[in-house]
Amino acid sequence: VEVVLDVETAGYQGVKIGESLTAKVVSVNQVQANPNKNTTAIGRGQIVLSANSASSQYAALSGLSQGQEVTVSVQNNNSDVDWSEAEQALGIFHVLVKNGVETAGVRDNTEVHPRTVFGTKADGSVVLFQCDGRQSGYASGMTFAEIIDYMVGVKGCVNVFNFDGGGSSTITATLP
């Protein structure tokens, strides 16, 4: 489910950990029924809350209705990190390698998909990698094992994270 909200909090400048905002529900989109093929538009002054059907928040988000006012409170549930000062953050889907150690069982997943991957080297430098896939005769994608072999063996990464895959797998960069 994807819930589009108009932010109503005065002076809103982005979601901040430890703060709340008020918003009004514009639409509640069940993704599998989305006629725009999951391309929910996000306008200026809007945010989207989303959850898959296995999420503990799925029923709550699905139960919202157009015009309903909601309060969104973002809390830091990780006592190891103070996220309140973060200016940017990245969400990852799979930790493939952490501190030079492969995640147990990760090579057992032999699915081939397009991938968007983030890696870091021991010196702190960053490696971004994206591979296309699901295009017969052009690109099939890669398995986790292939990603690890390339990012660790060729690029020298000690940390490798899989952001996502599938049709949305894209990297955009603005270079100086």
C-alpha positions in Angstrom: 0.0 0.0 0.0 1.2 3.5 -0.8 -0.4 6.4 1.1 0.1 9.9 -0.4 -0.1 12.7 2.2 -0.2 16.5 1.9 2.0 17.9 4.6 0.2 20.5 6.6 3.0 21.3 9.2 4.0 25.0 8.9 7.6 25.4 7.8 8.0 21.8 6.9 11.5 21.1 5.5 11.6 17.3 5.5 11.0 14.4 7.8 13.2 14.7 10.9 13.9 11.9 13.5 12.4 12.8 16.9 9.8 15.2 15.4 6.2 14.9 14.2 4.3 16.4 11.3 0.7 16.6 10.5 -0.7 15.7 7.1 -3.9 15.0 5.2 -4.5 11.8 3.2 -4.7 12.5 -0.5 -5.0 8.8 -1.6 -4.5 5.3 -0.4 -3.2 3.1 -3.3 -3.2 -0.6 -3.2 -0.1 -1.2 -5.3 -1.2 -4.4 -7.0 -4.3 -2.5 -8.2 -2.4 0.7 -9.2 -3.4 1.5 -12.8 -0.1 3.5 -13.2 2.0 0.4 -12.6 3.3 1.5 -9.2 4.3 5.0 -10.3 2.4 6.8 -7.6 3.0 10.5 -8.2 4.5 12.5 -5.3 3.8 16.3 -5.6 5.5 19.3 -4.0 4.7 19.3 -0.2 3.8 15.6 -0.3 5.2 12.5 1.3 4.4 8.8 0.8 4.1 6.2 3.5 4.4 2.6 2.1 4.3 -0.9 3.4 4.1 -4.4 1.9 1.4 -6.8 2.9 3.7 -8.6 5.4 4.4 -5.4 7.3 3.0 -4.8 10.8 1.9 -1.3 9.5 0.0 -2.6 6.4 -3.4 -2.8 8.0 -3.1 0.7 9.6 -2.0 2.3 6.3 -4.6 0.4 4.3 -7.3 1.6 6.7 -6.7 5.3 6.2 -9.1 7.3 4.1 -8.9 10.3 1.8 -9.2 13.6 3.7 -8.2 12.0 7.0 -5.7 14.0 9.1 -2.8 12.0 10.5 0.2 12.7 12.6 3.5 11.1 11.5 6.0 10.7 14.3 9.5 9.5 13.4 11.4 7.9 16.2 14.9 6.5 16.5 14.5 2.9 17.7 18.2 2.2 17.3 20.0 3.0 20.6 23.4 2.5 18.8 23.1 5.5 16.5 21.8 9.0 16.9 20.0 9.5 13.7 18.6 13.0 14.6 21.6 14.7 13.0 21.5 12.7 9.8 21.3 14.9 6.7 20.9 11.9 4.3 20.3 8.2 4.7 20.1 5.2 2.5 17.8 2.2 2.8 19.2 -1.2 2.0 17.5 -4.5 1.3 20.3 -7.1 1.8 23.7 -6.9 3.6 25.8 -9.1 1.4 29.2 -8.5 3.1 30.0 -6.6 6.3 33.5 -5.8 7.5 34.9 -8.3 5.0 32.6 -11.2 6.1 29.9 -12.5 3.8 26.4 -12.9 5.3 25.8 -16.5 6.0 23.7 -18.2 3.3 23.7 -15.3 1.0 25.2 -17.3 -1.9 22.3 -19.8 -1.5 20.0 -17.2 -3.2 20.6 -17.9 -6.9 17.9 -15.6 -8.2 19.1 -13.5 -11.2 17.8 -9.9 -11.1 18.7 -6.4 -12.0 20.6 -5.0 -9.0 21.5 -1.7 -7.5 24.5 -2.1 -5.1 26.5 0.1 -2.7 30.0 -0.9 -1.5 32.7 0.7 0.6 36.4 -0.1 0.6 38.7 -0.2 3.6 39.9 3.4 2.9 36.2 4.6 3.0 35.8 5.2 -0.7 32.4 4.3 -2.2 31.6 2.0 -5.1 28.2 2.2 -6.7 27.1 -0.5 -9.1 24.0 -1.2 -11.1 23.3 -4.0 -13.5 20.4 -4.3 -15.9 18.4 -7.5 -16.3 15.2 -9.3 -17.4 16.0 -8.3 -21.0 16.5 -11.5 -23.0 19.5 -11.2 -25.4 20.7 -8.0 -23.7 21.0 -8.4 -19.9 19.8 -11.1 -17.6 20.9 -9.6 -14.2 23.2 -11.0 -11.6 23.0 -13.3 -8.5 24.2 -12.3 -5.1 27.3 -14.5 -5.5 28.2 -12.7 -8.8 27.7 -9.3 -7.1 29.9 -10.3 -4.2 32.6 -11.7 -6.5 32.7 -8.5 -8.5 32.4 -6.0 -5.6 34.9 -7.8 -3.3 37.1 -9.6 -5.8 37.4 -6.9 -8.5 36.5 -3.6 -6.8 38.0 -4.4 -3.4 35.0 -3.6 -1.2 34.8 -4.8 2.4 31.1 -3.9 2.8 28.5 -4.6 0.1 24.8 -3.8 0.3 22.1 -4.6 -2.2 19.6 -1.7 -2.3 17.0 -3.3 -4.6 16.5 -4.9 -7.9 13.9 -5.3 -10.5 12.5 -2.8 -13.0 13.2 0.1 -10.6 17.0 -0.6 -10.4 18.5 2.7 -11.3 21.4 4.9 -10.2 21.5 8.7 -10.9 24.4 10.9 -10.2 25.1 14.6 -10.4 28.8 15.1 -11.1 30.7 18.3 -10.2 
